[in-house]
Amino acid sequence: MISIYNTLTRKKEEFKPINPPEVKMYVCGPTVYDYFHIGNARSFIMADMIRKYLEYKGYIVKYVMNLTDVDDKIIKKSIEENTGTDVVSEKYISAFMVDITKLKIKKADVYPKATAHIQDIIDVIQSLVDKGFAYNIDGNVFYNVLKFKDYGKLSGKKLDELEAGARVEVNEEKNNPLDFSLWKKAKEGEPYWESPWGKGRPGWHIECSAMSCKHLGETFDIHAGGSDLIFPHHENEIAQSEAANGKKFVNYWIHFGFLNINNEKMSKSLGNFFTARDILKAYSPEAVRLAFAQTHYAGPLNFSEELLSSAEKGLEKLNNLAEKINEEINNNNTGGVDPSFNFAKFKEGFEAAMNDDFNSPQATAVIFDFIREVNRAAAENENINVNFYLNVKDFLRKTAEGVLGIIDFDAAGTTGSGQLENDLIELLIKLRTDAKKEKNYALSDKIRDELKNIGIVLEDSREKTSFKRARK
């Protein structure tokens, strides 16, 4: 049984899909005006782990992530770059696809774009107008929050308190300062579409309501996103969707915690703003995923160089084992001993952790306990049957690679060429040692630097020079 902490009910609940084994899941995607930052990456990666665990458990997940490709920020960027909003959005959609692939995030089944769903959006707005939940003021259409009696049920905010200290833009056209835009009247030089209320473009909140219901139905299983979206974005999605359709919008709401950089809120003004692309220049995708997995998705995360460096060190144990597994499987030793090993214990431990509201820190701990026990078995038994390593790989393939994404067996070497590569590296180390003895430091440095360029890092000590593979 999987239990999920549901933001809507503020408690853990048993997960019961509407139409098992199908699960319909919607995740708020990027506004494509720039490269996505490391805080966005946390949401995307943790949503990816949740999706992959549901698939691990046998569910068939229809996964939808929207792309907001018309927005004030996109318009501003297009003006700065003196180009069209479509050019800006397509540039950053392409960059988004490249970066999520590097982060080992599985592609969504559908990436709906707001601009491709204008008629769907207009239809929802028209329904809200017809039912008295929205009103048109000179081409601007607003949602009347006072008409929706459950407004605030997701965030826990009360209307009277919001009205007393509302931090919303001043707009004298509105009936109520809390009312929000569904359709914005076109301004000079901005993109627009024809509508029953004149030329304009959709508001941000209505886009997600229209696109999620279009692709997943009027009621679906899971809606996920950053905790900063609970109010007003997700609150407004509920108000719009339930008013338009007369049905419950989403059964389970999952929200990902805030990410700080070195104990400070990330912002460009503080100089601590990092895109996922920036981080991947210095650290492996597996390290980023491990750093995220070691904190529960809903909790705050303090992102730092120390956190990533620690993750890289932890991955060495996993990567070293992966290389050994591949080599042993390639050697195909069908004789030897078959160590007594309790694989079921670790499978049960991993599933117990992930069943408990996707407790990835505990699941990760199970993986590293497993590694330690495998290494112990290998140390105590010199001649091990290949079936043992096949079972080890199968477990790690399904869990550490298939769900958490913190190991890549293909990158660890899949043929006997791994040993040949090691021998060649050792030969170059010997040549470098000889060059240093002969005080040929130029050659010594060249060997070190060229090896580093291809991902082999040398580590000198008094006794010897060893090497490790840098993860990319």
VENLINPE-V979725 format. One record per residue. SS is DSSP state (hx for helix, st for strand, lp for the rest). PSI is psi in radians with two decimals (NA if undefined). Layout:
<<SS | PSI> <SS | PSI>>
This chain:
<<lp | 2.24> <lp | 2.30> <st | 2.47> <st | 2.34> <st | 2.05> <st | 1.99> <lp | -0.57> <lp | -0.70> <lp | -0.15> <lp | 0.66> <st | 2.85> <st | 2.42> <st | 2.60> <st | 2.32> <lp | 2.06> <lp | 1.71> <lp | 2.71> <lp | -0.73> <st | 1.21> <lp | 2.59> <lp | 0.15> <st | 2.42> <st | 2.24> <st | 2.14> <st | 2.28> <st | 2.32> <st | 2.30> <lp | 2.12> <lp | -2.89> <lp | 2.69> <st | 2.02> <lp | 1.30> <lp | -0.05> <lp | 3.03> <lp | 2.45> <lp | 2.55> <st | 3.04> <hx | -0.43> <hx | -0.74> <hx | -0.72> <hx | -0.66> <hx | -0.82> <hx | -0.79> <hx | -0.72> <hx | -0.76> <hx | -0.64> <hx | -0.66> <hx | -0.75> <hx | -0.71> <hx | -0.82> <hx | -0.81> <hx | -0.56> <hx | -0.69> <hx | -0.70> <hx | -0.68> <hx | -0.65> <lp | 0.03> <lp | 0.05> <lp | 2.64> <st | 1.84> <st | 2.13> <st | 1.97> <st | 2.07> <st | 2.27> <st | 2.13> <lp | 2.75> <st | 1.95> <st | 1.82> <lp | 0.26> <lp | 2.13> <lp | 2.77> <hx | -0.70> <hx | -0.63> <hx | -0.72> <hx | -0.76> <hx | -0.76> <hx | -0.65> <hx | -0.62> <hx | -0.75> <hx | -0.67> <lp | 0.03> <lp | 0.88> <lp | 3.10> <lp | 2.70> <hx | -0.54> <hx | -0.60> <hx | -0.77> <hx | -0.88> <hx | -0.72> <hx | -0.62> <hx | -0.81> <hx | -0.35> <hx | -0.76> <hx | -0.75> <hx | -0.69> <hx | -0.79> <hx | -0.69> <hx | -0.79> <hx | -0.65> <hx | -0.53> <hx | -0.73> <hx | -0.60> <lp | 0.11> <lp | 0.59> <lp | 2.20> <lp | 2.39> <lp | 2.54> <lp | 2.76> <lp | -0.59> <st | 2.35> <lp | 1.40> <lp | 2.38> <st | 2.48> <hx | -0.73> <hx | -0.32> <hx | 0.00> <lp | 0.50> <hx | -0.76> <hx | -0.67> <hx | -0.71> <hx | -0.78> <hx | -0.70> <hx | -0.71> <hx | -0.76> <hx | -0.75> <hx | -0.68> <hx | -0.71> <hx | -0.65> <hx | -0.82> <hx | -0.60> <lp | 0.00> <lp | 0.21> <lp | -0.13> <st | 2.75> <st | 2.64> <st | 2.19> <st | 1.72> <lp | 0.78> <lp | -0.14> <st | 2.20> <st | 2.25> <st | 2.62> <st | 2.30> <lp | 1.73> <hx | -0.47> <hx | -0.33> <hx | -0.35> <lp | 1.86> <lp | -0.40> <lp | 0.26> <lp | 2.21> <lp | -0.04> <lp | -0.44> <lp | -0.83> <lp | -0.35> <lp | 0.10> <lp | 2.54> <lp | 2.45> <hx | -0.73> <hx | -0.62> <hx | -0.67> <hx | -0.71> <hx | -0.59> <hx | -0.65> <lp | 0.69> <lp | 2.21> <lp | 1.31> <lp | 2.84> <lp | 2.56> <lp | 2.16> <lp | 1.85> <lp | -0.21> <lp | -0.48> <lp | 2.59> <lp | -0.56> <lp | 2.41> <lp | -0.33> <lp | -0.26> <lp | 2.51> <st | 2.81> <st | 2.33> <st | -0.65> <st | 2.25> <st | 2.21> <st | 2.40> <lp | 2.41> <lp | 2.82> <lp | 2.21> <lp | -0.05> <lp | 2.70> <lp | 2.60> <lp | 2.85> <st | 2.67> <lp | 2.53> <lp | 2.98> <lp | -0.27> <lp | 0.17> <lp | -3.05> <lp | 2.38> <st | -2.85> <st | 2.78> <st | 2.72> <lp | 2.89> <hx | -0.84> <hx | -0.72> <hx | -0.47> <hx | -0.84> <hx | -0.68> <hx | -0.83> <hx | -0.77> <hx | -0.67> <hx | -0.79> <hx | -0.57> <hx | -0.74> <hx | -0.31> <hx | -0.14> <lp | 2.94> <lp | -0.41> <lp | 2.23> <st | 3.09> <st | -1.00> <st | 2.34> <st | 2.21> <st | 2.74> <st | 3.08> <st | 2.64> <hx | -0.35> <hx | -0.21> <hx | -0.13> <hx | -0.84> <hx | 2.27> <hx | -0.16> <hx | -0.99> <hx | -0.57> <hx | -0.76> <hx | -0.60> <hx | -0.79> <hx | -0.85> <hx | -0.81> <hx | -0.90> <hx | -0.78> <hx | -0.55> <hx | -0.70> <hx | -0.70> <hx | -0.28> <lp | 0.44> <lp | 2.80> <lp | 2.38> <lp | -0.97> <st | 2.47> <st | -0.66> <st | 2.16> <st | 2.16> <st | 2.27> <st | 2.40> <st | 2.41> <lp | 2.94> <lp | 2.64> <st | 2.20> <st | 2.76> <st | 2.01> <lp | 0.82> <lp | 0.24> <st | 2.62> <st | 2.36> <lp | 2.26> <lp | 2.62> <lp | -0.57> <lp | -0.51> <lp | -0.12> <lp | 0.33> <lp | 0.57> <lp | 2.11> <lp | 2.31> <st | 2.81> <hx | -0.61> <hx | -0.68> <hx | -0.84> <hx | -0.67> <hx | -0.20> <lp | -0.43> <lp | -0.40> <lp | 2.70> <lp | 2.68> <hx | -0.59> <hx | -0.65> <hx | -0.72> <hx | -0.79> <hx | -0.70> <hx | -0.73> <hx | -0.69> <hx | -0.72> <hx | -0.43> <lp | 0.02> <lp | 2.40> <lp | 2.46> <lp | -0.56> <lp | -0.26> <lp | 2.83> <lp | 2.63> <st | 2.23> <st | 1.88> <st | 2.24> <lp | 2.92> <hx | -0.63> <hx | -0.69> <hx | -0.78> <hx | -0.70> <hx | -0.70> <hx | -0.69> <hx | -0.72> <hx | -0.73> <hx | -0.71> <hx | -0.60> <hx | -0.42> <hx | -0.73> <hx | -0.73> <hx | -0.75> <hx | -0.67> <hx | -0.71> <hx | -0.70> <hx | -0.74> <hx | -0.74> <hx | -0.73> <hx | -0.82> <hx | -0.71> <hx | -0.74> <hx | -0.68> <hx | -0.68> <hx | -0.62> <hx | -0.47> <lp | 0.96> <lp | 1.76> <lp | -0.12> <lp | -2.67> <lp | -3.01> <st | 2.73> <lp | 1.71> <lp | 2.54> <lp | 2.00> <lp | 2.27> <lp | 1.37> <hx | -0.62> <hx | -0.63> <hx | -0.76> <hx | -0.62> <hx | -0.79> <hx | -0.67> <hx | -0.75> <hx | -0.81> <hx | -0.63> <hx | -0.70> <hx | -0.88> <hx | -0.50> <hx | -0.45> <st | 1.32> <lp | 0.69> <lp | 0.96> <lp | 1.38> <hx | -0.55> <hx | -0.76> <hx | -0.68> <hx | -0.68> <hx | -0.69> <hx | -0.67> <hx | -0.72> <hx | -0.77> <hx | -0.51> <hx | -0.72> <hx | -0.79> <hx | -0.80> <hx | -0.74> <hx | -0.63> <hx | -0.78> <hx | -0.64> <hx | -0.77> <hx | -0.70> <hx | -0.62> <hx | -0.56> <hx | -0.24> <lp | 1.91> <lp | -0.62> <lp | 1.62> <st | 2.39> <lp | 2.50> <hx | -0.47> <hx | -0.58> <hx | -0.82> <hx | -0.54> <hx | -0.69> <hx | -0.66> <hx | -0.81> <hx | -0.69> <hx | -0.77> <hx | -0.82> <hx | -0.58> <hx | -0.78> <hx | -0.53> <hx | -1.20> <hx | -0.63> <hx | -0.89> <hx | -0.54> <hx | -0.98> <hx | -0.50> <lp | 0.61> <lp | 0.17> <lp | 2.63> <lp | 1.70> <lp | -0.58> <lp | -0.64> <lp | -0.32> <lp | 0.00> <lp | 2.24> <lp | 0.03> <lp | 3.10> <lp | -0.13> <hx | -0.26> <hx | -0.75> <hx | -0.68> <hx | -0.73> <hx | -0.79> <hx | -0.75> <hx | -0.70> <hx | -0.68> <hx | -0.75> <hx | -0.65> <hx | -0.74> <hx | -0.64> <hx | -0.73> <hx | -0.75> <hx | -0.66> <hx | -0.70> <hx | -0.75> <hx | -0.69> <hx | -0.69> <hx | -0.68> <hx | -0.61> <lp | 0.12> <lp | 0.48> <lp | 1.27> <hx | -0.45> <hx | -0.78> <hx | -0.70> <hx | -0.84> <hx | -0.62> <hx | -0.76> <hx | -0.81> <hx | -0.82> <hx | -0.69> <hx | -0.65> <hx | -0.71> <hx | -0.63> <hx | -0.48> <lp | 0.25> <lp | 0.27> <st | 2.02> <st | 2.18> <st | 2.46> <st | 1.94> <st | 2.40> <lp | 3.09> <lp | -0.64> <lp | -0.75> <lp | 3.05> <st | 2.16> <st | 3.04> <st | 2.77> <st | 2.76> <st | 2.20> <lp | 2.33> <lp | 2.40> <lp | NA>>
